[in-house]
Amino acid sequence: QVQLDESGGGLVQAGGSLRLLCAASGRTFSNAALAWFRQAPGKEREFVAVIRSSGPITYYADSVKGRFTISRDNAKNTVYLQMNSLKPEDTAVYYCAARYGPSYTSPQRSDYWGQGTQVTVSS
């Protein structure tokens, strides 16, 4: 079993930055693909970014490409999401997820989820 705990969300003005953290405990962390998803009110949960277990290979949704950066520190069992140039449309609950398998973008393929952290971007 894996427990994922997100932190770092909050309220920020448009153009600002936030850094989300997701700390994992339980099962070995290093061989999991780690992803961030988000869900805005009234919308489906959508893919944001993913980082593979083997090497720093990443993939981003077009809506965040060039503004967000996903990274991981296996020694600390932590995955990060650096969010720059935030826009009001980035407002959502952000979820950390893990999959013990290949890299992925579909939320249905996640094995584990965190509880989510709220990000609100004011205009």
C-alpha positions in Angstrom: 0.0 0.0 0.0 1.1 3.5 -0.8 0.0 6.7 0.9 0.4 10.0 -1.0 0.2 13.4 0.8 0.1 16.6 -1.2 1.0 20.0 0.1 1.9 23.5 -1.2 -1.5 24.6 -2.6 -2.9 28.0 -1.8 -4.2 31.3 -3.2 -2.0 33.2 -5.7 -2.5 36.1 -8.1 -2.3 35.5 -11.8 1.3 35.4 -13.0 2.5 34.0 -9.7 4.1 30.7 -8.8 3.4 27.8 -6.5 5.3 24.6 -5.8 3.3 21.5 -4.9 4.9 18.6 -3.1 3.7 15.0 -2.8 5.3 12.8 -0.2 4.9 9.0 -0.5 5.1 6.4 2.2 4.7 2.6 2.1 5.7 0.7 -1.0 8.9 1.4 -2.9 8.6 4.7 -4.6 11.4 4.6 -7.2 9.8 2.2 -9.6 6.5 4.1 -10.0 5.5 6.5 -12.6 4.3 9.6 -10.8 1.7 12.1 -12.1 -0.3 15.2 -11.3 -3.9 15.6 -12.2 -6.3 18.4 -11.5 -10.1 18.8 -11.2 -11.9 22.0 -11.4 -15.5 22.4 -10.1 -18.0 20.8 -12.5 -15.3 19.3 -14.7 -13.7 15.9 -15.0 -10.3 15.1 -13.6 -7.6 15.9 -16.2 -4.0 15.1 -16.7 -1.3 17.7 -15.9 2.1 16.0 -15.9 3.9 12.7 -15.5 7.4 11.6 -14.8 8.7 8.1 -15.5 10.2 5.8 -13.0 13.3 5.3 -15.1 15.1 8.6 -15.8 13.8 12.1 -15.8 11.5 11.7 -18.8 8.5 13.8 -18.5 5.3 14.6 -20.4 2.9 17.5 -20.0 -0.6 18.6 -21.0 -0.5 21.2 -23.7 -2.3 23.7 -21.3 0.7 23.7 -18.9 3.6 23.0 -21.2 6.4 25.6 -20.7 4.9 26.8 -17.4 4.8 23.7 -15.1 7.7 21.4 -14.3 7.4 18.0 -12.7 10.4 16.5 -10.9 11.1 13.7 -8.4 13.5 12.9 -5.6 13.5 9.2 -5.0 15.7 9.5 -1.9 13.1 11.7 -0.3 10.1 9.8 -1.8 8.8 13.1 -3.1 7.4 14.4 -6.3 7.1 18.1 -7.1 5.1 20.3 -9.4 6.6 23.7 -9.9 3.9 26.0 -11.4 4.9 29.3 -12.9 2.9 32.0 -14.8 -0.3 30.8 -13.2 -3.6 31.6 -14.8 -7.1 31.7 -13.3 -7.9 28.7 -15.4 -5.3 26.7 -13.5 -7.6 26.9 -10.4 -8.5 23.4 -9.3 -7.8 20.7 -6.8 -4.5 19.1 -7.7 -4.0 15.4 -7.1 -0.8 13.4 -6.9 -1.0 9.8 -8.3 1.2 6.8 -8.7 1.2 3.9 -11.1 3.5 0.8 -10.8 3.8 0.4 -14.5 4.5 2.4 -17.6 4.1 6.1 -17.9 0.5 7.2 -18.3 -1.9 10.1 -18.7 -5.3 8.6 -18.0 -6.5 8.9 -14.4 -8.1 5.5 -14.7 -4.6 3.9 -14.8 -3.6 5.3 -11.4 -2.9 2.8 -8.7 -2.9 5.3 -5.8 -4.1 8.8 -5.2 -3.5 11.6 -2.7 -6.2 13.5 -1.1 -5.7 16.6 -3.2 -4.6 20.2 -2.5 -6.5 23.3 -3.6 -4.9 25.8 -5.9 -6.7 29.1 -6.5 -5.5 31.7 -9.0 -7.1 35.1 -8.7 -7.3 37.5 -11.7 
